[in-house]
Amino acid sequence: MNASEAHENRTAEGAEDRVLAEFAALRPRLIGVAYGLLGSVAEAEDVVQDAWIRLQRSDLAAIEDFTGWLVTTTSRLALDVLRSARTRREAYVGPWLPEPVETEPDPAETVGLADAMSWAMLVVLETLSPAERAAFVLHDVFGLTFDEVAQALGRSAAACRKLASRAREHVEERRPRFDVDPERHRAVVEAFADATGTGDFDRLLRLLDPEAVMISDGGGVVRAARNPIYGGERIARFLVGINAKYPDRTFRYVVVNGDAALLVLRGEHIDGVIALGVDAGRVARIDYVRNPHKFHGLHTGAAP
């Protein structure tokens, strides 16, 4: 190898190192974009890995906007997955809930901007069409311009503006107005954990809104209620029954997607995550994620 060839090799290696460093820096944001579109950490990581593979196969010198290229590519890949996921979720066993992402105690280690999308927001996003969801998440959550959204979606900027506007209206209409005071929310969550853990039916009944609803996601992998449970009394009886069957369960306070929640443990095994919607000091909605394939976003230790 002559000196010129050696220099070219070193230059190429240096360019590859820079690309790898830039990609690593952008990775949390890319995962955040994919997660916002898919509601699944595992699928988001797969999409970002696919974007990295496509980047390696591309002409790097021809890419003028490295960040824009990656965000656009990740968005397109995630949108393709989302469209196919809709078909798969129609055959899903029982209700489908998003995958919770723990956003404390170290937000730097969690999915990028996961705490910018509350749990209630993620649940509502599931009611949108793939195109509406993409336009809303990319523009309203991640701040892309409509020209950038148009490039990612393969539509005109005007069409993307309409999609985002329609999605925004749906989100405002369907998003529940739960209490947002963190201390008040945490107090109710901890009281709920204590009452559930001790099987205190009367206390649960006082904590639950009479019109409360409970959604359980086991995905056919573990046992869970196949249909929503409506009414505070029915939910209280259901929870007391679970406690009697599994008296070894313990609860730990965590924060998922910026909201107070409970990690359910059996010994050192994570059994599920409970996200609570609190309104006027009472629990109005319970989302219980039990599908073990949806625990990728939990980084807390499993010891009780």
KEKE-3310 file (N, C-alpha, C; in steps of 0.2 Angstrom, whole numbers, plus 5000, padded with zeros to 4 digits):
npx = (5004:5003:5008:4998:4986:4986:4983:4970:4963:4964:4957:4944:4941:4941:4930:4920:4920:4916:4903:4898:4899:4890:4878:4877:4875:4863:4854:4846:4836:4831:4825:4816:4807:4803:4797:4787:4778:4775:4773:4780:4794:4803:4800:4803:4817:4821:4818:4826:4838:4837:4837:4850:4857:4853:4859:4873:4873:4872:4877:4887:4893:4884:4874:4867:4861:4863:4856:4843:4841:4842:4831:4820:4821:4820:4807:4799:4802:4796:4783:4779:4780:4770:4759:4758:4757:4745:4736:4741:4738:4724:4722:4726:4727:4715:4714:4725:4739:4750:4768:4776:4787:4800:4804:4811:4823:4833:4832:4841:4844:4833:4820:4822:4814:4803:4796:4789:4778:4764:4757:4743:4742:4749:4740:4729:4734:4733:4721:4721:4723:4737:4744:4739:4744:4757:4760:4756:4764:4777:4777:4770:4775:4789:4793:4796:4796:4782:4786:4797:4790:4782:4791:4795:4783:4779:4770:4761:4765:4754:4744:4750:4749:4735:4732:4739:4732:4719:4722:4726:4714:4707:4715:4713:4700:4698:4708:4709:4705:4714:4720:4735:4744:4758:4762:4749:4745:4754:4752:4739:4742:4751:4742:4733:4741:4744:4731:4728:4738:4735:4723:4712:4696:4686:4693:4699:4687:4684:4694:4692:4685:4667:4664:4675:4687:4695:4709:4717:4732:4738:4741:4739:4749:4751:4740:4726:4712:4701:4692:4688:4685:4672:4667:4668:4666:4666:4679:4686:4683:4688:4702:4704:4702:4713:4723:4721:4724:4737:4746:4760:4763:4771:4773:4780:4783:4785:4790:4782:4783:4782:4772:4765:4766:4765:4776:4774:4778:4784:4792:4808:4804:4797:4781:4772:4765:4757:4747:4740:4725:4721:4708:4701:4706:4703:4704:4702:4705:4713:4727:4734:4748:4753:4759:4774:4783:4783:4791:4803:4806:4809:4820:4823:4828:4824:4822:4811)
npy = (4994:5011:5028:5037:5028:5024:5036:5039:5028:5031:5043:5038:5030:5039:5047:5037:5035:5048:5048:5037:5042:5054:5047:5040:5050:5055:5045:5043:5053:5048:5036:5040:5047:5036:5028:5036:5036:5022:5017:5007:5001:4990:4989:5001:5002:4992:4998:5010:5003:4998:5010:5014:5004:5006:5019:5015:5009:5019:5033:5043:5055:5061:5065:5079:5085:5077:5074:5077:5068:5056:5057:5058:5046:5036:5040:5036:5022:5019:5022:5013:5001:5004:5004:4991:4985:4989:4980:4968:4971:4970:4957:4954:4947:4952:4969:4981:4990:5004:5002:5005:5017:5020:5035:5041:5037:5043:5052:5053:5041:5035:5033:5045:5060:5053:5057:5068:5064:5060:5046:5045:5053:5044:5033:5039:5042:5030:5030:5037:5038:5030:5040:5052:5051:5051:5064:5072:5068:5071:5084:5092:5086:5083:5094:5096:5105:5108:5106:5097:5087:5083:5078:5067:5059:5059:5067:5082:5098:5105:5096:5088:5098:5098:5085:5085:5095:5089:5078:5084:5090:5078:5073:5082:5081:5068:5066:5062:5073:5073:5074:5085:5088:5084:5079:5077:5067:5057:5054:5048:5037:5030:5027:5019:5008:5003:5000:4990:4981:4976:4971:4978:4981:4991:5002:5003:5005:5018:5025:5023:5030:5030:5028:5022:5015:5000:4993:4979:4972:4958:4951:4938:4931:4931:4929:4940:4952:4950:4959:4977:4983:4990:5002:5007:4998:4985:4984:4985:4973:4964:4968:4964:4951:4947:4950:4941:4929:4930:4934:4937:4948:4964:4982:4995:5012:5021:5031:5033:5038:5051:5051:5047:5030:5012:4999:4982:4969:4952:4944:4945:4947:4956:4959:4967:4983:4997:5010:5025:5035:5049:5059:5072:5068:5054:5038:5036:5029:5014:5007:4992:4985:4969:4961:4953:4956:4969:4976:4982:4995:4998:5002:5001:4992:4976:4971:4970)
npz = (5000:4995:5000:4997:4996:5009:5016:5011:5016:5030:5030:5026:5036:5047:5043:5044:5058:5063:5058:5065:5078:5077:5074:5086:5095:5091:5092:5104:5102:5089:5093:5101:5092:5084:5094:5099:5087:5087:5100:5106:5113:5109:5096:5091:5093:5084:5072:5072:5072:5059:5052:5054:5047:5034:5032:5032:5020:5012:5001:5009:5007:4999:5007:5013:5025:5039:5051:5047:5037:5044:5053:5045:5038:5048:5053:5041:5041:5053:5051:5041:5049:5058:5051:5047:5060:5064:5058:5064:5078:5078:5079:5091:5108:5119:5126:5119:5125:5126:5127:5142:5148:5158:5166:5176:5189:5181:5168:5157:5153:5148:5135:5122:5125:5130:5141:5137:5131:5139:5148:5146:5134:5125:5125:5119:5107:5100:5095:5083:5065:5056:5048:5053:5066:5064:5058:5069:5080:5075:5071:5082:5094:5092:5085:5071:5056:5044:5031:5033:5039:5029:5020:5026:5027:5014:5008:5004:5011:5015:5016:5027:5037:5038:5042:5055:5061:5062:5070:5081:5086:5089:5099:5109:5111:5116:5126:5143:5157:5169:5186:5188:5197:5204:5218:5224:5215:5217:5230:5230:5221:5229:5240:5234:5230:5243:5248:5238:5240:5252:5251:5254:5253:5256:5257:5245:5237:5241:5236:5222:5208:5205:5192:5186:5175:5171:5162:5156:5150:5144:5133:5129:5133:5147:5161:5160:5161:5148:5143:5146:5163:5171:5182:5199:5210:5205:5200:5212:5218:5209:5210:5224:5223:5215:5223:5234:5227:5223:5235:5237:5230:5228:5228:5219:5219:5204:5189:5174:5158:5162:5171:5188:5193:5196:5199:5198:5208:5210:5221:5215:5202:5189:5187:5181:5176:5183:5177:5183:5181:5188:5195:5203:5215:5215:5209:5192:5180:5176:5170:5166:5163:5158:5150:5147:5137:5135:5144:5141:5142:5156:5168:5181:5196:5200:5213:5227)
capx = (5000:5007:5006:4991:4981:4985:4980:4963:4960:4963:4952:4938:4940:4939:4923:4915:4920:4912:4896:4896:4898:4884:4873:4876:4872:4856:4850:4840:4830:4828:4821:4810:4803:4800:4793:4781:4774:4774:4771:4783:4801:4807:4799:4807:4824:4822:4817:4832:4844:4836:4839:4858:4860:4852:4864:4879:4873:4871:4882:4887:4895:4878:4869:4869:4858:4863:4850:4836:4841:4840:4824:4816:4822:4817:4800:4796:4802:4792:4776:4778:4779:4764:4753:4757:4756:4738:4733:4743:4734:4717:4722:4730:4723:4713:4716:4732:4741:4757:4774:4778:4794:4802:4807:4815:4826:4838:4829:4846:4845:4827:4819:4822:4808:4797:4792:4785:4772:4762:4754:4737:4743:4750:4734:4724:4737:4731:4715:4722:4726:4744:4746:4737:4748:4764:4760:4755:4770:4783:4776:4768:4779:4796:4795:4798:4792:4778:4790:4801:4785:4780:4796:4795:4777:4778:4764:4762:4765:4747:4741:4752:4746:4728:4733:4741:4726:4714:4724:4726:4707:4705:4718:4710:4693:4698:4712:4706:4707:4716:4724:4742:4748:4762:4761:4743:4744:4758:4748:4733:4745:4753:4737:4730:4746:4743:4725:4728:4742:4732:4716:4707:4690:4682:4698:4699:4681:4684:4699:4690:4679:4662:4663:4681:4688:4702:4711:4723:4735:4742:4743:4739:4756:4750:4733:4723:4705:4701:4688:4688:4681:4669:4664:4673:4665:4668:4686:4689:4682:4693:4709:4705:4703:4720:4728:4720:4727:4744:4748:4767:4765:4773:4772:4785:4782:4789:4787:4782:4780:4781:4767:4766:4764:4767:4779:4771:4783:4783:4799:4812:4801:4793:4774:4768:4766:4750:4747:4733:4723:4718:4704:4698:4708:4701:4707:4697:4707:4718:4730:4738:4752:4756:4763:4781:4786:4782:4795:4810:4807:4809:4827:4823:4830:4817:4821:4806)
capy = (5000:5017:5033:5039:5024:5024:5042:5038:5023:5034:5048:5035:5027:5045:5049:5032:5037:5054:5046:5033:5047:5058:5043:5038:5056:5056:5039:5044:5056:5044:5031:5044:5048:5029:5026:5041:5033:5015:5015:5000:5002:4985:4990:5008:5000:4989:5003:5014:4999:4997:5016:5014:4999:5010:5024:5013:5007:5025:5038:5048:5062:5065:5067:5086:5086:5071:5074:5077:5061:5050:5058:5056:5038:5033:5041:5032:5015:5018:5023:5007:4996:5006:5002:4983:4984:4990:4974:4963:4972:4968:4950:4954:4944:4957:4976:4983:4996:5005:5000:5010:5019:5023:5041:5043:5043:5045:5053:5053:5034:5033:5034:5052:5064:5049:5061:5073:5061:5057:5040:5047:5055:5038:5029:5043:5042:5024:5031:5040:5034:5031:5047:5058:5051:5053:5071:5075:5067:5074:5092:5094:5084:5084:5101:5097:5109:5104:5104:5091:5081:5081:5074:5060:5056:5058:5071:5089:5101:5107:5089:5087:5103:5096:5079:5087:5099:5085:5074:5089:5091:5072:5072:5087:5079:5062:5065:5063:5078:5070:5079:5085:5090:5078:5077:5074:5061:5052:5052:5043:5031:5026:5024:5014:5003:5000:4996:4984:4976:4973:4968:4982:4982:4997:5008:5004:5008:5025:5028:5023:5034:5025:5027:5021:5009:4996:4990:4975:4970:4952:4949:4931:4928:4930:4930:4946:4953:4951:4965:4982:4982:4996:5003:5006:4992:4979:4985:4984:4966:4961:4969:4960:4944:4946:4950:4934:4924:4932:4938:4939:4954:4970:4987:5001:5019:5023:5036:5031:5043:5057:5051:5042:5023:5007:4993:4976:4964:4945:4942:4949:4946:4961:4956:4972:4991:5000:5017:5027:5041:5052:5064:5075:5064:5047:5034:5036:5024:5010:5003:4987:4981:4963:4957:4953:4958:4976:4978:4984:5002:4998:5001:5000:4986:4972:4969:4974)
capz = (5000:4995:5005:4995:4998:5016:5018:5009:5021:5036:5029:5026:5043:5051:5041:5047:5065:5064:5057:5071:5084:5076:5075:5093:5099:5088:5094:5109:5098:5084:5097:5104:5087:5083:5100:5098:5082:5088:5107:5108:5114:5105:5088:5090:5093:5078:5067:5072:5069:5052:5049:5054:5042:5028:5032:5031:5013:5008:4999:5015:5004:4996:5012:5016:5031:5042:5056:5043:5034:5049:5056:5039:5037:5054:5052:5036:5043:5059:5048:5038:5054:5062:5047:5048:5067:5065:5056:5069:5084:5077:5081:5098:5113:5124:5124:5118:5128:5124:5131:5147:5148:5165:5165:5182:5192:5177:5162:5152:5151:5145:5128:5120:5125:5132:5146:5134:5129:5145:5147:5144:5127:5121:5124:5114:5100:5097:5091:5077:5059:5056:5045:5058:5072:5062:5058:5076:5084:5072:5072:5089:5099:5091:5083:5064:5052:5040:5026:5035:5040:5022:5017:5030:5025:5007:5006:5003:5018:5016:5018:5033:5041:5039:5046:5062:5064:5064:5075:5087:5088:5092:5105:5114:5113:5119:5131:5149:5161:5175:5190:5186:5203:5206:5225:5225:5211:5220:5237:5228:5219:5235:5244:5230:5231:5250:5248:5234:5243:5258:5249:5258:5248:5258:5256:5237:5235:5243:5231:5215:5205:5204:5185:5184:5171:5171:5156:5157:5144:5145:5126:5128:5136:5154:5162:5161:5159:5141:5142:5151:5169:5172:5189:5205:5214:5201:5200:5219:5219:5205:5213:5230:5221:5213:5229:5237:5223:5223:5241:5237:5226:5231:5223:5220:5215:5198:5185:5167:5153:5165:5176:5193:5192:5201:5197:5202:5208:5213:5223:5211:5195:5187:5185:5177:5177:5183:5176:5186:5180:5195:5194:5209:5221:5215:5203:5187:5175:5178:5164:5169:5157:5161:5144:5149:5131:5135:5149:5139:5144:5163:5170:5188:5198:5201:5220:5230)
cpx = (5004:5004:4999:4986:4980:4982:4972:4960:4959:4958:4945:4936:4938:4932:4918:4915:4916:4905:4894:4895:4892:4878:4871:4873:4865:4851:4845:4834:4827:4823:4815:4805:4799:4795:4786:4776:4772:4771:4774:4791:4805:4806:4803:4814:4826:4822:4824:4838:4843:4839:4847:4860:4859:4857:4871:4879:4872:4877:4883:4889:4889:4873:4871:4866:4858:4857:4844:4836:4839:4833:4819:4815:4818:4809:4796:4796:4797:4784:4774:4776:4772:4758:4752:4755:4748:4734:4735:4739:4727:4716:4725:4725:4721:4715:4723:4734:4748:4762:4776:4785:4796:4806:4810:4818:4832:4836:4834:4846:4838:4826:4819:4815:4802:4793:4788:4779:4769:4758:4747:4737:4744:4744:4729:4727:4735:4725:4715:4724:4734:4747:4745:4742:4755:4765:4760:4762:4776:4783:4775:4773:4787:4798:4797:4793:4788:4781:4794:4796:4783:4785:4796:4789:4775:4772:4766:4762:4758:4743:4743:4749:4739:4728:4734:4735:4720:4716:4724:4719:4705:4708:4715:4703:4693:4703:4709:4709:4709:4720:4732:4746:4752:4762:4755:4742:4748:4755:4743:4736:4747:4748:4733:4735:4745:4737:4724:4732:4740:4725:4711:4701:4687:4687:4698:4693:4681:4689:4697:4684:4673:4661:4670:4681:4695:4703:4717:4725:4740:4744:4743:4745:4755:4742:4731:4716:4705:4697:4689:4683:4678:4666:4668:4672:4667:4676:4689:4688:4687:4700:4710:4706:4710:4725:4727:4724:4735:4746:4755:4768:4767:4773:4778:4783:4787:4786:4787:4779:4778:4776:4768:4763:4766:4770:4777:4776:4781:4790:4803:4810:4796:4786:4770:4769:4758:4751:4740:4732:4719:4714:4700:4699:4706:4703:4701:4698:4713:4721:4735:4742:4755:4760:4770:4785:4786:4786:4802:4811:4808:4817:4828:4825:4824:4817:4816:4809)
cpy = (5006:5022:5036:5035:5024:5030:5041:5033:5027:5039:5044:5032:5033:5047:5044:5033:5042:5052:5042:5038:5051:5053:5041:5044:5057:5050:5040:5048:5052:5038:5034:5045:5041:5027:5030:5038:5026:5013:5008:5002:4997:4987:4997:5006:4996:4994:5008:5010:4998:5004:5016:5009:5003:5015:5021:5011:5013:5029:5043:5055:5065:5067:5074:5087:5079:5070:5073:5070:5056:5051:5056:5049:5034:5034:5037:5025:5014:5018:5016:5001:4998:5003:4994:4981:4984:4983:4968:4964:4971:4961:4949:4951:4949:4964:4976:4989:4997:5002:5005:5011:5023:5030:5044:5036:5046:5046:5052:5046:5031:5035:5042:5055:5059:5053:5067:5071:5057:5050:5041:5049:5049:5034:5032:5042:5035:5024:5034:5036:5035:5038:5053:5057:5053:5061:5075:5074:5071:5081:5094:5092:5085:5090:5101:5102:5105:5102:5097:5085:5079:5077:5067:5056:5055:5062:5078:5092:5103:5101:5087:5091:5101:5090:5081:5091:5094:5080:5078:5089:5084:5071:5076:5084:5072:5061:5067:5069:5076:5075:5079:5087:5084:5075:5074:5068:5056:5049:5047:5037:5027:5023:5019:5007:4999:4997:4990:4979:4972:4970:4972:4985:4989:5003:5009:5007:5016:5029:5028:5027:5029:5023:5025:5015:5006:4992:4986:4972:4964:4949:4942:4928:4926:4931:4937:4947:4954:4957:4971:4981:4989:4996:5002:5000:4985:4978:4983:4976:4962:4962:4965:4953:4942:4945:4943:4928:4924:4936:4940:4945:4960:4975:4992:5007:5020:5029:5034:5036:5049:5057:5046:5036:5019:5001:4987:4971:4957:4943:4947:4949:4952:4958:4961:4979:4993:5007:5020:5034:5044:5058:5066:5070:5057:5044:5033:5031:5021:5006:4998:4983:4975:4959:4958:4956:4966:4979:4981:4991:5003:4997:5000:4993:4982:4970:4973:4979)
cpz = (5000:5000:5003:4997:5005:5019:5016:5014:5027:5036:5029:5033:5048:5049:5044:5055:5067:5063:5063:5077:5083:5077:5082:5097:5097:5090:5099:5106:5093:5088:5099:5098:5085:5088:5100:5093:5083:5095:5109:5108:5109:5098:5087:5089:5086:5072:5067:5070:5062:5048:5049:5048:5035:5027:5030:5023:5009:5006:5004:5012:5001:5001:5015:5023:5035:5047:5052:5040:5038:5052:5051:5038:5042:5054:5047:5038:5048:5056:5045:5043:5057:5057:5047:5055:5068:5064:5062:5076:5084:5080:5088:5103:5118:5122:5123:5121:5126:5129:5136:5147:5155:5164:5171:5185:5187:5170:5156:5149:5148:5138:5127:5121:5127:5137:5143:5131:5135:5143:5143:5136:5123:5120:5119:5107:5096:5093:5085:5071:5059:5053:5050:5064:5070:5062:5064:5080:5081:5072:5079:5094:5098:5087:5075:5061:5047:5034:5027:5036:5033:5019:5020:5028:5018:5004:5006:5010:5020:5019:5025:5038:5043:5044:5054:5065:5066:5070:5082:5090:5092:5098:5111:5116:5117:5125:5138:5153:5168:5179:5188:5191:5205:5213:5226:5221:5215:5227:5235:5225:5225:5239:5240:5231:5238:5250:5244:5237:5249:5257:5253:5254:5250:5256:5248:5235:5236:5238:5224:5214:5204:5197:5182:5179:5171:5165:5157:5150:5145:5138:5125:5130:5143:5155:5163:5159:5152:5139:5147:5157:5170:5179:5195:5209:5211:5201:5206:5220:5215:5208:5220:5228:5218:5219:5233:5234:5223:5229:5241:5233:5230:5226:5224:5216:5210:5194:5178:5163:5157:5171:5182:5191:5197:5197:5201:5202:5212:5215:5219:5203:5194:5184:5181:5179:5177:5183:5179:5183:5186:5193:5201:5215:5221:5208:5198:5181:5178:5172:5167:5164:5160:5156:5145:5143:5131:5141:5147:5141:5152:5165:5177:5190:5200:5208:5223:5236)
residu = (MET:ASN:ALA:SER:GLU:ALA:HIS:GLU:ASN:ARG:THR:ALA:GLU:GLY:ALA:GLU:ASP:ARG:VAL:LEU:ALA:GLU:PHE:ALA:ALA:LEU:ARG:PRO:ARG:LEU:ILE:GLY:VAL:ALA:TYR:GLY:LEU:LEU:GLY:SER:VAL:ALA:GLU:ALA:GLU:ASP:VAL:VAL:GLN:ASP:ALA:TRP:ILE:ARG:LEU:GLN:ARG:SER:ASP:LEU:ALA:ALA:ILE:GLU:ASP:PHE:THR:GLY:TRP:LEU:VAL:THR:THR:THR:SER:ARG:LEU:ALA:LEU:ASP:VAL:LEU:ARG:SER:ALA:ARG:THR:ARG:ARG:GLU:ALA:TYR:VAL:GLY:PRO:TRP:LEU:PRO:GLU:PRO:VAL:GLU:THR:GLU:PRO:ASP:PRO:ALA:GLU:THR:VAL:GLY:LEU:ALA:ASP:ALA:MET:SER:TRP:ALA:MET:LEU:VAL:VAL:LEU:GLU:THR:LEU:SER:PRO:ALA:GLU:ARG:ALA:ALA:PHE:VAL:LEU:HIS:ASP:VAL:PHE:GLY:LEU:THR:PHE:ASP:GLU:VAL:ALA:GLN:ALA:LEU:GLY:ARG:SER:ALA:ALA:ALA:CYS:ARG:LYS:LEU:ALA:SER:ARG:ALA:ARG:GLU:HIS:VAL:GLU:GLU:ARG:ARG:PRO:ARG:PHE:ASP:VAL:ASP:PRO:GLU:ARG:HIS:ARG:ALA:VAL:VAL:GLU:ALA:PHE:ALA:ASP:ALA:THR:GLY:THR:GLY:ASP:PHE:ASP:ARG:LEU:LEU:ARG:LEU:LEU:ASP:PRO:GLU:ALA:VAL:MET:ILE:SER:ASP:GLY:GLY:GLY:VAL:VAL:ARG:ALA:ALA:ARG:ASN:PRO:ILE:TYR:GLY:GLY:GLU:ARG:ILE:ALA:ARG:PHE:LEU:VAL:GLY:ILE:ASN:ALA:LYS:TYR:PRO:ASP:ARG:THR:PHE:ARG:TYR:VAL:VAL:VAL:ASN:GLY:ASP:ALA:ALA:LEU:LEU:VAL:LEU:ARG:GLY:GLU:HIS:ILE:ASP:GLY:VAL:ILE:ALA:LEU:GLY:VAL:ASP:ALA:GLY:ARG:VAL:ALA:ARG:ILE:ASP:TYR:VAL:ARG:ASN:PRO:HIS:LYS:PHE:HIS:GLY:LEU:HIS:THR:GLY:ALA:ALA:PRO)
# end
